Each structure stands twice: as structure tokens, then as C-alpha cells.
Amino acid sequence: MFDKLATVEARYEELTASLGTGSVQSDPAEYRKQAKMLSDLEPLVEKYREYKTVAAELVQAEELAGAGDPEMRALAEEEVSGLSQRQSRIVDELKILLIPKDPNDEKNVLLEIRAGTGGEEAALFASDLYRMYVRYAERHGWKLEILNMSEAGQGGLKEVIVSIAGHGAYSRLKYESGVHRVQRVPATEASGRIHTSTATVAVLPEADEIDIQINDKDLRIDTFCSSGPGGQSVNTTYSAVRVTHLPTGIVVSQQDEKSQIKNRAKALKVLRSRLYDLEMQKQQDAIAKERRGQVGSGDRSEKIRTYNFPQSRITDHRINFTTHQLTSVLDGNVGELIDALTTYYTAEKLKEVTAVETGL
């Protein structure tokens, strides 16, 4: 681990020197690239330098602790104890910083919510989840754009796709993918019987054109008249767009905009992210075959969380975490759940790093 840290520090010093040269400063793109690399390395280098300072102080304290003066020895032994504990904490922090970063963590997000089993109640639950994530995003100052929304009766949602743009959006929301289950008495249930319904959530990192190249020859684009509310243009102009990606069979329809060009752009944005997610799933499947203990594949067929209204309880089944703040969570205060998931998966990844270092 320390050989790797020394290499990282040397690279950090190279980048620091490089940013001061005229050739880099005169090239804005290269300057931004190297500045980003420097910024990414900085927390790790600062923590490593802190470790080296503490290690040097510990050596001095141990030397004093072996001196003949009893009073000096007692003070030095106390300092050795404190420095040893501090050194141990820094090593743990360094291991966390050495965990490979998810390259998608800083990306924006496409959030897709669909009603599952349960009919009208499932659509109402999908609407509840949508409201929860919208409020959470607003509290973080993230920008939201609805790409597609299909409404059901009584304020429910059959499906909604929304773009969420903001710092750390994917890193905070990525563990929300999966099947969410609700247990409650529907408003239309006269006998007071509790119903169980589901909704699926997919959190996709928004893919740039450089991430996924789409060839026009791989696309079939059909246009049709929009349906639903929208004024005089509905059912009179072919503004709605259906894009089919022939190699994968993925189909994306878009009709929210009155402009066919805008609908096409939005559809391609969704398609690009779904193709990117498909590639990530393939990579994760390949890794899982080689390493059975891999953490966090985010399998969307898995029931990840239950929202129990009669008991005001939410349970995340992946980490056996329970909170009784159901109303608050559905109002957008989902941070406690997200923090618990992040802590758990970080600890699991740390176990992997430690296992690799020890050869286990």
C-alpha cells in the first residue's frame, strides 16, 4: 500500500510542476485535464503526508520513551499511545481513499420510475416515490427535467423519466435501483385490508456522446401523433418520436415536446444512458462470474425496500436497516437511508481492498 502511495505522491508532484509550465497554461483543455487529475489526487496525498508526519513523530516519541529519565519516559509513553492510535486511524482513512472510485459518481442521472404489480395502487406508489426523489433533489439544489411522464388515474403515474443534474447526483442515488414495495390500505379499500404493491426504480448515469457512440444505421426512427393533453397540435402533427435501437431491441418513445426535433433529442438521451447502463451490467456480470463475492451489482429484479404504512416503517432489505420515519422519508428526507447504504457498501469495498493486500 505504501509503495502505491509513494507513486501517487510522485505523480502529484509531477502534475503540480506541469501545471506551472507555459505549454500547459496555454492549452485550456490540457490545463483543465491536469488540474482535475491533481484535484482527484490531492485528498489522498494530503492524508499520506499526514501519515508520514505522524510516523516520524512516533519514532521520536519511542526514542524518548526508551530514555533513562523516568518523568520524560512517562510523558513519551503517553505520546506514543496517542500517536499510535492516530496512525491507525490514518491508515484506515488511507485504505478508504484507495478504494477505486466509481467513474460514474460525478455524472448526472436519468431516474426512471414505473408502476409494478398492484394496479392503481402501484401507480399511486410510483407517484409517491417520484415526489420523494424530486424533493430530495431540490434540497440538494439539483436541476430536474421531465423527459417522459405517463399519468394514471387519481394522481398516479404509470411511468416517469426525469433527468437530474447536479454535483454527486449519481453517487447519492445509485443504490436506489431496484424493486420498492409498499404495504398500506388503499383509499378505495372499504374493508381496511392491507394491499401490497410495487414500483421499480432505475438510476442510470447520464451518458455523454463520448461514452456511447450511436450509429444512425443502428436506429429506426418512427414518428406518430402525440396523445393526451397538449392543445391543438395533439393528434394533428407527427411530433412524437419512437426510436428503436436495432442491435439491442431497446425502444424509447418521446412525446412531451411539440417539436419532433426536441423529442428526438430527448429520446436519444434516454437511449444513450440505457445503452451505457447495459454495458455496465455486462461488465458487472463478467466480474461476478470471476469473483463470486463482488459487492453491489444493483440487480433491479431484487426487492430492495419495503414501505409499511400501518407501522410507519421503512426497511431496506439489503442492509437490514429500518427507520420509522416513513412520512418524513417520503417527503424527501431520504438522506439517512442513502447514508446507511453508502457506509455499508464502502465498508464492503474496503474489505475487498484489504483482502487483496493480504492475499486472502
C-alpha positions, 0 to 999 in steps of 0.5 A, a space after each residue: 500500500 505504501 509503495 502505491 502511495 509513494 507513486 501517487 505522491 510522485 505523480 502529484 508532484 509531477 502534475 503540480 510542476 506541469 501545471 506551472 509550465 507555459 505549454 500547459 497554461 496555454 492549452 485550456 483543455 490540457 490545463 483543465 485535464 491536469 488540474 482535475 487529475 491533481 484535484 482527484 489526487 490531492 485528498 489522498 496525498 494530503 492524508 499520506 503526508 499526514 501519515 508520514 508526519 505522524 510516523 516520524 513523530 512516533 519514532 521520536 516519541 519511542 526514542 524518548 520513551 526508551 530514555 533513562 529519565 523516568 518523568 520524560 519516559 512517562 510523558 513519551 509513553 503517553 505520546 506514543 499511545 496517542 500517536 499510535 492510535 492516530 496512525 491507525 486511524 490514518 491508515 484506515 482513512 488511507 485504505 478508504 481513499 484507495 478504494 477505486 472510485 466509481 467513474 460514474 459518481 460525478 455524472 448526472 442521472 436519468 431516474 426512471 420510475 414505473 408502476 409494478 404489480 398492484 394496479 392503481 395502487 402501484 401507480 399511486 406508489 410510483 407517484 409517491 416515490 417520484 415526489 420523494 426523489 424530486 424533493 430530495 433533489 431540490 434540497 440538494 439544489 439539483 436541476 430536474 427535467 421531465 423527459 417522459 411522464 405517463 399519468 394514471 388515474 387519481 394522481 398516479 403515474 404509470 411511468 416517469 423519466 426525469 433527468 437530474 443534474 447536479 454535483 454527486 447526483 449519481 453517487 447519492 442515488 445509485 443504490 436506489 435501483 431496484 424493486 420498492 414495495 409498499 404495504 398500506 390500505 388503499 383509499 378505495 379499500 372499504 374493508 381496511 385490508 392491507 394491499 401490497 404493491 410495487 414500483 421499480 426504480 432505475 438510476 442510470 448515469 447520464 451518458 455523454 456522446 463520448 461514452 456511447 457512440 450511436 450509429 444512425 444505421 443502428 436506429 429506426 426512427 418512427 414518428 406518430 401523433 402525440 396523445 393526451 393533453 397538449 392543445 391543438 397540435 395533439 393528434 394533428 402533427 407527427 411530433 412524437 418520436 419512437 426510436 428503436 435501437 436495432 442491435 439491442 431491441 431497446 425502444 424509447 418513445 418521446 412525446 412531451 415536446 411539440 417539436 419532433 426535433 426536441 423529442 428526438 433529442 430527448 429520446 436519444 438521451 434516454 437511449 444513450 444512458 440505457 445503452 451505457 447502463 447495459 454495458 455496465 451490467 455486462 461488465 458487472 456480470 463478467 466480474 461476478 462470474 470471476 469473483 463470486 463475492 463482488 459487492 453491489 451489482 444493483 440487480 433491479 429484479 431484487 426487492 430492495 425496500 419495503 414501505 409499511 404504512 400501518 407501522 410507519 416503517 421503512 426497511 431496506 432489505 439489503 442492509 437490514 436497516 429500518 427507520 420509522 420515519 416513513 412520512 418524513 422519508 417520503 417527503 424527501 428526507 431520504 438522506 439517512 437511508 442513502 447514508 446507511 447504504 453508502 457506509 455499508 457498501 464502502 465498508 464492503 469495498 474496503 474489505 475487498 481492498 484489504 483482502 487483496 493486500 493480504 492475499 486472502 
